[in-house]
Amino acid sequence: MLSKAVFTMSLDTELLWGLSRTPSGRAIAQINGIKRDPTHCRAAIDNLLNLFAKYNIPATWATCGYLFLDYRGGNRYIPDENTIKSRGGWHNSETINGNPLFCGKDIVDKILSSQVEHEIGYHTFSHVDFSRCSREVAEAEVADGVRLAREFNLSLKSFVFPWNRVGHLDILKKYGFLIYRVQASGLGERYRTFLARKIGGILGLIFTPLAKLNWRDGIWETGSSMDFWSRQYSFMLLPRAKLGVHRAVSQQKLLHLFLHPYTLVLQPSLFGKLEKLLILVASKRDKGELEVMTMGELATRMNQTLSSSSGEH
């Protein structure tokens, strides 16, 4: 359904929400490292914004709802005890409201003031697993964020599930979302035998799957091609992503990359790799071989195509 290759990048903009909800040994080490200097996360986001501006690349910043709040005061969110309990009851709302590692109105303001027309997407209010939570919790997570987004004159259209775990799609449609992201299956997951999975896993370090777009009863589902982060195989990220760009162009398909901004704090070398990738993307765009779109723009384009196709019959 695409007439030209498309490059999309989404960023799970959550500060420490995701790490705090999964307190493994590695996560705790990461949290402690970032806590030593809370400005690191914001510096990484500033550098990303500068990088995207340099090459005029718009991205979808899928933000947790708490990032619509100002940790310095002003707009605050105090959920009642039942809401906190239903969402897991793990955090103290007063501590969260005053913590720059969990609230980020200043970050949203910077994204919106960028010279590039980025999209603010949504990543639930407090990084809740939608595949496991109740409908009541899911709706509260969506409704609260949609309400706060209006204070920024934002209409949220793109949704990224924490850990890419899908659930409660009817709620997304109810609140006007047009598109959501899912995790692409690795090559090794396509096969049943141990040897085939191993071979597929090795091939997965080289080849990046092109993302598929599916219409799910009133909302678009976009696959993701790769997470631009790897602890063990970071040396393969740039070659894989570049190969993905060339394959997308040759096949006129979608390449959808994503990353978490805090990973650039943990692995600063990612900045150089990402810049080299964006140079290639900008070159292909400027030659007319590829379009760069946010998730919301992609959904709007697909809806237009769907509407045109329906009108032809």
KEKE-3310 file (N, C-alpha, C; in steps of 0.2 Angstrom, whole numbers, plus 5000, padded with zeros to 4 digits):
npx = (5004:5011:5018:5031:5046:5047:5053:5053:5054:5052:5052:5053:5049:5052:5059:5064:5053:5051:5062:5060:5049:5053:5062:5075:5092:5100:5093:5092:5105:5107:5098:5103:5115:5111:5104:5114:5117:5104:5103:5108:5099:5091:5100:5104:5092:5091:5102:5098:5087:5094:5102:5091:5086:5097:5097:5084:5074:5060:5052:5043:5039:5035:5028:5027:5013:5015:5026:5020:5019:5025:5040:5044:5034:5017:5007:5001:4999:4988:4984:4970:4970:4964:4966:4980:4983:4977:4985:4996:5002:5015:5022:5025:5015:5018:5032:5035:5029:5038:5050:5063:5067:5055:5045:5042:5038:5046:5053:5044:5040:5052:5053:5041:5044:5054:5063:5060:5045:5040:5032:5021:5018:5010:5013:5007:5001:5009:5018:5012:5008:4999:4994:4991:4985:4969:4954:4949:4960:4968:4960:4960:4973:4974:4965:4968:4981:4977:4969:4978:4986:4979:4981:4993:4988:4987:4983:4982:4988:4996:5002:5012:5015:5020:5034:5030:5019:5003:4987:4969:4964:4952:4950:4960:4955:4943:4947:4952:4965:4975:4985:4996:5011:5020:5030:5042:5044:5058:5070:5074:5063:5054:5055:5055:5064:5079:5092:5088:5083:5094:5102:5093:5093:5107:5106:5097:5105:5111:5101:5088:5071:5058:5045:5028:5012:4996:4978:4968:4953:4949:4960:4977:4991:5008:5022:5038:5055:5068:5076:5086:5098:5109:5117:5127:5129:5132:5140:5135:5123:5123:5127:5116:5105:5108:5108:5094:5088:5092:5086:5072:5071:5073:5062:5051:5045:5042:5053:5055:5062:5066:5070:5075:5078:5086:5095:5105:5112:5117:5125:5134:5141:5131:5126:5135:5133:5119:5119:5126:5118:5106:5112:5112:5098:5093:5100:5094:5081:5082:5085:5073:5070:5064:5053:5051:5042:5032:5024:5010:5009:5011:5000:4989:4992:4989:4976:4970:4974:4966:4954:4953:4954:4942:4933:4934:4927)
npy = (4994:5006:5018:5022:5020:5021:5029:5027:5033:5029:5034:5028:5038:5039:5042:5036:5027:5014:5007:5007:5000:4987:4980:4973:4966:4972:4983:4990:4994:5002:5012:5017:5022:5033:5040:5047:5058:5067:5075:5069:5061:5071:5078:5069:5068:5081:5081:5072:5079:5089:5082:5077:5089:5093:5085:5086:5077:5071:5063:5051:5054:5045:5047:5045:5048:5055:5063:5074:5082:5095:5094:5104:5109:5118:5111:5097:5080:5070:5055:5046:5035:5023:5022:5022:5010:5001:5002:4996:5001:5004:5016:5032:5046:5059:5059:5056:5066:5077:5074:5074:5063:5057:5065:5077:5090:5100:5093:5089:5102:5106:5097:5101:5114:5112:5115:5105:5096:5087:5072:5070:5056:5043:5033:5026:5031:5028:5018:5005:4988:4983:4971:4964:4971:4977:4982:4994:5000:5002:5010:5022:5025:5029:5039:5049:5053:5058:5069:5077:5080:5089:5101:5105:5108:5096:5082:5066:5053:5042:5027:5018:5003:4999:4988:4983:4975:4971:4976:4979:4986:4992:5002:5011:5015:5020:5032:5039:5036:5032:5023:5010:5003:4987:4974:4967:4950:4940:4933:4921:4916:4911:4898:4880:4870:4868:4871:4878:4889:4895:4897:4906:4916:4921:4926:4936:4946:4952:4954:4966:4965:4971:4982:4978:4984:4983:4983:4984:4982:4996:5003:5006:4995:4995:4986:4984:4987:4986:4988:5001:4998:4988:4978:4968:4966:4979:4983:4979:4986:4998:4993:4984:4993:5001:4992:4989:5001:5002:4990:4993:5004:4998:4989:4996:4998:4999:5004:5004:5010:5010:5017:5019:5034:5035:5025:5030:5037:5026:5021:5030:5029:5027:5038:5043:5032:5033:5045:5043:5034:5043:5052:5044:5041:5054:5057:5048:5052:5065:5062:5058:5045:5040:5042:5051:5049:5052:5041:5045:5053:5043:5034:5043:5045:5032:5030:5039:5033:5021:5026:5032:5020:5014:5022:5020:5009)
npz = (5000:5001:4991:4991:4999:5017:5031:5048:5065:5082:5099:5115:5127:5142:5153:5169:5171:5165:5169:5182:5184:5182:5192:5191:5194:5184:5180:5192:5193:5182:5185:5197:5192:5183:5192:5199:5192:5187:5176:5165:5157:5152:5145:5135:5128:5123:5115:5105:5100:5094:5085:5076:5071:5064:5053:5049:5053:5057:5072:5082:5098:5110:5124:5142:5152:5164:5161:5156:5167:5178:5187:5195:5200:5199:5186:5193:5197:5207:5210:5217:5231:5228:5214:5213:5220:5211:5200:5204:5215:5219:5219:5227:5226:5229:5229:5216:5209:5212:5206:5195:5187:5184:5180:5167:5160:5155:5145:5136:5132:5125:5115:5108:5104:5095:5079:5070:5065:5076:5083:5097:5104:5114:5129:5138:5155:5167:5163:5162:5160:5148:5143:5154:5164:5171:5163:5168:5174:5162:5155:5163:5163:5149:5148:5157:5152:5139:5143:5150:5139:5132:5138:5132:5119:5112:5102:5104:5094:5091:5098:5110:5117:5133:5134:5122:5124:5119:5122:5126:5115:5110:5119:5115:5102:5106:5112:5101:5095:5082:5078:5083:5090:5088:5093:5082:5076:5079:5068:5072:5079:5070:5067:5073:5077:5087:5081:5069:5075:5081:5070:5064:5073:5072:5059:5061:5067:5057:5046:5046:5049:5038:5042:5045:5040:5047:5046:5060:5063:5063:5068:5065:5065:5067:5064:5072:5066:5072:5088:5092:5099:5109:5120:5119:5105:5099:5089:5078:5075:5067:5054:5052:5052:5042:5031:5032:5028:5014:5009:5012:5003:4991:4990:4992:5005:5023:5036:5052:5066:5083:5099:5117:5125:5137:5135:5128:5137:5144:5134:5126:5114:5104:5099:5089:5080:5077:5071:5059:5053:5051:5042:5030:5029:5027:5015:5006:5007:5001:4988:4984:4986:4997:5010:5026:5040:5054:5066:5067:5055:5046:5049:5045:5032:5027:5031:5022:5010:5011:5012:4999:4991:4995:4989:4976:4973)
capx = (5000:5015:5020:5038:5049:5046:5057:5049:5058:5049:5056:5050:5052:5049:5064:5065:5047:5051:5067:5058:5044:5056:5068:5080:5098:5103:5089:5094:5112:5106:5094:5108:5120:5107:5102:5119:5116:5098:5103:5110:5093:5089:5106:5103:5086:5094:5107:5094:5084:5099:5103:5086:5086:5103:5096:5077:5071:5054:5051:5037:5041:5030:5029:5023:5009:5019:5030:5016:5019:5031:5042:5046:5027:5013:5002:5002:4994:4988:4979:4968:4973:4962:4970:4987:4983:4975:4990:5002:5003:5022:5025:5022:5013:5021:5039:5035:5028:5043:5056:5065:5068:5049:5041:5046:5035:5051:5055:5038:5040:5057:5051:5036:5047:5060:5061:5057:5039:5040:5025:5021:5014:5009:5017:5003:5003:5014:5021:5008:5008:4992:4992:4990:4981:4962:4951:4948:4966:4970:4956:4962:4980:4974:4961:4972:4986:4973:4967:4984:4989:4975:4984:4998:4985:4989:4978:4987:4986:5000:5002:5017:5014:5026:5037:5027:5014:4997:4980:4964:4964:4946:4951:4964:4950:4938:4950:4955:4971:4975:4990:5000:5017:5021:5037:5043:5047:5065:5071:5075:5057:5050:5057:5054:5070:5084:5097:5085:5082:5101:5104:5089:5096:5113:5104:5094:5111:5113:5096:5083:5065:5055:5039:5022:5006:4990:4972:4965:4946:4948:4966:4983:4996:5014:5028:5045:5060:5073:5078:5093:5102:5111:5122:5132:5131:5131:5144:5131:5118:5123:5126:5109:5100:5109:5105:5087:5086:5093:5081:5066:5071:5072:5056:5046:5042:5043:5058:5053:5067:5064:5075:5074:5083:5090:5100:5111:5116:5121:5129:5135:5143:5125:5125:5138:5130:5113:5120:5128:5111:5102:5115:5110:5091:5092:5102:5089:5075:5083:5085:5066:5069:5062:5049:5052:5036:5030:5019:5004:5008:5010:4993:4985:4993:4986:4969:4969:4974:4961:4948:4953:4953:4935:4929:4935:4922)
capy = (5000:5011:5020:5024:5018:5025:5028:5030:5032:5031:5035:5027:5043:5037:5044:5030:5023:5008:5003:5007:4995:4981:4981:4968:4968:4976:4989:4994:4997:5007:5017:5021:5026:5039:5045:5050:5064:5067:5079:5065:5059:5077:5080:5064:5070:5087:5079:5069:5084:5093:5078:5076:5095:5094:5082:5088:5071:5071:5057:5050:5054:5041:5049:5043:5054:5059:5068:5081:5086:5099:5092:5110:5112:5120:5106:5091:5074:5067:5050:5044:5029:5017:5022:5020:5003:4997:5002:4992:5003:5004:5023:5037:5051:5065:5058:5056:5073:5081:5070:5075:5057:5054:5070:5080:5095:5103:5089:5090:5109:5106:5093:5105:5120:5111:5117:5100:5095:5080:5070:5068:5050:5041:5027:5025:5036:5026:5013:4999:4982:4983:4964:4961:4976:4977:4987:5000:5003:5004:5016:5027:5026:5032:5045:5054:5056:5062:5075:5082:5082:5094:5107:5107:5108:5090:5077:5060:5049:5036:5023:5013:4999:4997:4982:4981:4970:4974:4975:4984:4990:4995:5008:5016:5017:5025:5039:5043:5034:5030:5018:5008:4999:4980:4971:4962:4944:4939:4928:4914:4914:4908:4891:4876:4867:4872:4873:4883:4895:4897:4900:4912:4922:4924:4930:4942:4951:4955:4957:4969:4965:4977:4982:4977:4988:4979:4986:4980:4984:5003:5006:5003:4991:4995:4982:4988:4983:4985:4992:5004:4997:4981:4977:4963:4967:4986:4984:4977:4990:5003:4989:4981:4998:5004:4987:4990:5007:5000:4985:4997:5008:4993:4985:5001:4996:5003:5003:5007:5009:5013:5017:5023:5039:5033:5020:5034:5038:5020:5019:5036:5028:5026:5045:5042:5027:5036:5051:5040:5032:5048:5054:5039:5042:5061:5057:5044:5057:5071:5060:5056:5038:5038:5047:5051:5050:5050:5036:5048:5054:5036:5032:5048:5043:5025:5031:5042:5028:5017:5030:5032:5013:5012:5026:5018:5004)
capz = (5000:5001:4985:4991:5005:5022:5037:5054:5071:5088:5105:5121:5131:5149:5159:5172:5172:5163:5173:5189:5185:5181:5196:5191:5196:5179:5180:5198:5192:5177:5189:5201:5188:5181:5198:5201:5189:5184:5170:5160:5153:5148:5140:5130:5124:5120:5109:5100:5096:5090:5079:5072:5068:5059:5047:5047:5053:5063:5075:5086:5105:5114:5131:5148:5154:5170:5158:5155:5173:5179:5193:5199:5203:5193:5185:5197:5197:5213:5210:5223:5234:5224:5207:5214:5221:5205:5195:5206:5222:5220:5220:5231:5221:5230:5227:5209:5206:5213:5204:5188:5184:5182:5177:5162:5156:5151:5140:5131:5129:5121:5109:5104:5102:5090:5072:5067:5067:5079:5085:5104:5105:5120:5131:5145:5160:5172:5161:5164:5156:5145:5142:5161:5168:5170:5158:5172:5174:5156:5153:5167:5160:5143:5149:5161:5148:5134:5146:5151:5133:5129:5140:5127:5113:5108:5101:5104:5089:5091:5105:5110:5123:5137:5132:5116:5125:5117:5126:5127:5109:5110:5123:5111:5097:5110:5113:5095:5093:5075:5076:5088:5088:5090:5092:5076:5078:5077:5063:5075:5081:5065:5067:5079:5079:5090:5076:5065:5079:5082:5063:5063:5078:5069:5053:5064:5069:5050:5043:5049:5046:5036:5046:5041:5042:5047:5049:5065:5065:5065:5070:5062:5068:5064:5067:5072:5063:5077:5093:5090:5106:5110:5125:5117:5098:5097:5083:5072:5075:5061:5048:5051:5051:5035:5026:5032:5024:5007:5008:5012:4997:4985:4990:4994:5012:5029:5041:5058:5071:5090:5105:5123:5126:5142:5133:5125:5143:5146:5129:5122:5107:5100:5096:5082:5075:5075:5066:5052:5050:5049:5036:5025:5028:5024:5008:5002:5006:4997:4982:4982:4986:5003:5014:5033:5043:5061:5066:5066:5048:5043:5050:5041:5025:5026:5031:5015:5005:5013:5009:4991:4989:4996:4985:4969:4972)
cpx = (5004:5018:5028:5040:5048:5050:5054:5054:5053:5053:5052:5052:5048:5053:5065:5059:5048:5056:5064:5052:5046:5062:5073:5087:5101:5100:5091:5101:5111:5103:5099:5113:5117:5105:5108:5119:5110:5098:5105:5105:5091:5094:5105:5097:5088:5098:5103:5090:5088:5101:5098:5085:5091:5101:5088:5073:5066:5054:5045:5040:5035:5031:5024:5019:5012:5023:5026:5016:5025:5034:5044:5039:5023:5008:5005:4997:4994:4982:4976:4971:4971:4965:4977:4987:4981:4980:4997:5004:5010:5025:5021:5021:5017:5029:5040:5034:5034:5050:5057:5066:5061:5044:5045:5042:5040:5053:5050:5039:5046:5056:5046:5039:5053:5058:5059:5050:5038:5033:5026:5016:5013:5011:5014:5005:5008:5017:5018:5008:5001:4990:4990:4985:4973:4960:4950:4955:4969:4966:4958:4969:4979:4970:4964:4977:4982:4971:4972:4987:4986:4978:4990:4995:4986:4983:4982:4984:4990:5002:5008:5016:5020:5028:5034:5022:5007:4991:4976:4964:4958:4946:4955:4959:4945:4941:4954:4962:4971:4980:4994:5006:5017:5028:5037:5046:5054:5065:5071:5068:5052:5051:5056:5060:5075:5089:5094:5084:5089:5103:5100:5091:5102:5111:5101:5099:5113:5107:5091:5076:5062:5048:5033:5017:5000:4984:4969:4958:4946:4954:4972:4988:5002:5019:5034:5050:5066:5074:5085:5097:5103:5117:5128:5134:5130:5135:5140:5125:5118:5123:5119:5105:5101:5106:5097:5085:5087:5087:5074:5065:5069:5066:5050:5042:5044:5048:5056:5058:5064:5070:5072:5079:5088:5096:5106:5115:5120:5126:5130:5137:5137:5124:5128:5135:5123:5114:5122:5122:5107:5105:5112:5102:5090:5094:5097:5083:5076:5084:5078:5065:5065:5058:5051:5045:5036:5025:5012:5003:5007:5003:4988:4985:4989:4979:4966:4969:4968:4954:4947:4951:4945:4931:4929:4930:4915)
cpy = (5006:5012:5021:5021:5023:5023:5031:5028:5034:5030:5034:5032:5043:5039:5037:5026:5016:5004:5002:5001:4988:4980:4975:4970:4973:4983:4993:4997:5003:5013:5021:5025:5033:5043:5049:5057:5064:5070:5075:5063:5065:5079:5075:5066:5077:5086:5076:5074:5088:5089:5077:5083:5096:5091:5082:5081:5071:5064:5057:5049:5051:5042:5046:5049:5058:5064:5074:5085:5089:5097:5098:5113:5114:5114:5100:5086:5070:5061:5048:5037:5023:5016:5020:5012:4999:4997:4999:4994:5004:5011:5027:5043:5057:5065:5059:5063:5078:5079:5071:5069:5054:5059:5075:5085:5099:5100:5090:5097:5109:5103:5098:5111:5119:5113:5112:5098:5088:5079:5068:5062:5048:5034:5025:5030:5034:5020:5006:4994:4981:4976:4961:4965:4975:4983:4994:5003:5006:5010:5023:5029:5030:5039:5051:5057:5061:5069:5080:5084:5088:5101:5109:5108:5102:5085:5071:5055:5042:5033:5018:5009:4998:4989:4979:4975:4973:4971:4980:4989:4994:5002:5013:5019:5022:5032:5042:5041:5031:5024:5016:5003:4992:4978:4966:4956:4943:4933:4921:4912:4911:4900:4887:4873:4871:4875:4879:4889:4899:4901:4907:4918:4925:4928:4936:4947:4954:4958:4960:4968:4971:4977:4982:4982:4984:4984:4982:4983:4992:5006:5002:5000:4992:4991:4987:4984:4981:4990:4994:5004:4990:4982:4973:4964:4974:4987:4983:4982:4995:4999:4987:4987:5001:4999:4988:4996:5005:4995:4989:5001:5003:4990:4990:4999:5000:5000:5007:5005:5012:5013:5020:5028:5038:5029:5024:5037:5032:5019:5025:5035:5028:5033:5045:5038:5030:5041:5048:5037:5037:5052:5050:5041:5049:5061:5053:5048:5062:5069:5058:5049:5035:5044:5046:5053:5048:5045:5039:5050:5048:5034:5037:5046:5036:5026:5035:5037:5023:5020:5030:5025:5012:5016:5024:5012:5006)
cpz = (5000:4994:4985:4998:5011:5028:5043:5060:5077:5094:5111:5126:5138:5155:5162:5174:5170:5167:5180:5190:5184:5185:5197:5193:5191:5179:5186:5197:5187:5181:5193:5198:5185:5186:5200:5198:5185:5177:5164:5155:5149:5143:5134:5125:5120:5114:5104:5096:5092:5083:5074:5068:5063:5053:5045:5047:5059:5066:5080:5093:5109:5121:5136:5150:5160:5167:5156:5161:5174:5186:5198:5202:5197:5192:5189:5196:5203:5212:5217:5225:5230:5217:5208:5215:5215:5200:5198:5213:5224:5221:5224:5227:5222:5228:5220:5206:5207:5210:5197:5184:5182:5179:5172:5157:5152:5145:5134:5128:5124:5114:5104:5101:5096:5083:5068:5069:5070:5081:5093:5103:5112:5122:5138:5150:5165:5170:5163:5159:5154:5144:5149:5165:5167:5165:5162:5173:5168:5153:5157:5165:5154:5144:5152:5156:5142:5137:5147:5145:5130:5132:5136:5120:5109:5108:5100:5099:5089:5098:5105:5117:5126:5135:5126:5118:5124:5121:5125:5121:5108:5114:5118:5105:5100:5111:5107:5093:5086:5073:5083:5086:5091:5089:5086:5079:5075:5072:5066:5078:5076:5064:5073:5081:5082:5085:5072:5069:5080:5075:5062:5067:5075:5063:5056:5066:5063:5047:5047:5046:5044:5040:5042:5044:5042:5050:5053:5067:5067:5068:5066:5067:5064:5067:5068:5070:5068:5082:5092:5097:5106:5115:5122:5110:5095:5090:5077:5071:5068:5055:5046:5049:5044:5030:5026:5028:5016:5005:5007:5005:4991:4984:4992:5000:5017:5034:5047:5064:5078:5095:5111:5124:5131:5140:5130:5131:5145:5141:5124:5115:5102:5096:5089:5077:5072:5070:5059:5049:5047:5042:5030:5023:5025:5016:5003:5001:5001:4990:4979:4983:4992:5007:5022:5036:5050:5060:5064:5058:5044:5043:5045:5034:5023:5026:5024:5010:5005:5010:5002:4988:4989:4991:4978:4968:4972)
residu = (MET:LEU:SER:LYS:ALA:VAL:PHE:THR:MET:SER:LEU:ASP:THR:GLU:LEU:LEU:TRP:GLY:LEU:SER:ARG:THR:PRO:SER:GLY:ARG:ALA:ILE:ALA:GLN:ILE:ASN:GLY:ILE:LYS:ARG:ASP:PRO:THR:HIS:CYS:ARG:ALA:ALA:ILE:ASP:ASN:LEU:LEU:ASN:LEU:PHE:ALA:LYS:TYR:ASN:ILE:PRO:ALA:THR:TRP:ALA:THR:CYS:GLY:TYR:LEU:PHE:LEU:ASP:TYR:ARG:GLY:GLY:ASN:ARG:TYR:ILE:PRO:ASP:GLU:ASN:THR:ILE:LYS:SER:ARG:GLY:GLY:TRP:HIS:ASN:SER:GLU:THR:ILE:ASN:GLY:ASN:PRO:LEU:PHE:CYS:GLY:LYS:ASP:ILE:VAL:ASP:LYS:ILE:LEU:SER:SER:GLN:VAL:GLU:HIS:GLU:ILE:GLY:TYR:HIS:THR:PHE:SER:HIS:VAL:ASP:PHE:SER:ARG:CYS:SER:ARG:GLU:VAL:ALA:GLU:ALA:GLU:VAL:ALA:ASP:GLY:VAL:ARG:LEU:ALA:ARG:GLU:PHE:ASN:LEU:SER:LEU:LYS:SER:PHE:VAL:PHE:PRO:TRP:ASN:ARG:VAL:GLY:HIS:LEU:ASP:ILE:LEU:LYS:LYS:TYR:GLY:PHE:LEU:ILE:TYR:ARG:VAL:GLN:ALA:SER:GLY:LEU:GLY:GLU:ARG:TYR:ARG:THR:PHE:LEU:ALA:ARG:LYS:ILE:GLY:GLY:ILE:LEU:GLY:LEU:ILE:PHE:THR:PRO:LEU:ALA:LYS:LEU:ASN:TRP:ARG:ASP:GLY:ILE:TRP:GLU:THR:GLY:SER:SER:MET:ASP:PHE:TRP:SER:ARG:GLN:TYR:SER:PHE:MET:LEU:LEU:PRO:ARG:ALA:LYS:LEU:GLY:VAL:HIS:ARG:ALA:VAL:SER:GLN:GLN:LYS:LEU:LEU:HIS:LEU:PHE:LEU:HIS:PRO:TYR:THR:LEU:VAL:LEU:GLN:PRO:SER:LEU:PHE:GLY:LYS:LEU:GLU:LYS:LEU:LEU:ILE:LEU:VAL:ALA:SER:LYS:ARG:ASP:LYS:GLY:GLU:LEU:GLU:VAL:MET:THR:MET:GLY:GLU:LEU:ALA:THR:ARG:MET:ASN:GLN:THR:LEU:SER:SER:SER:SER:GLY:GLU:HIS)
# end
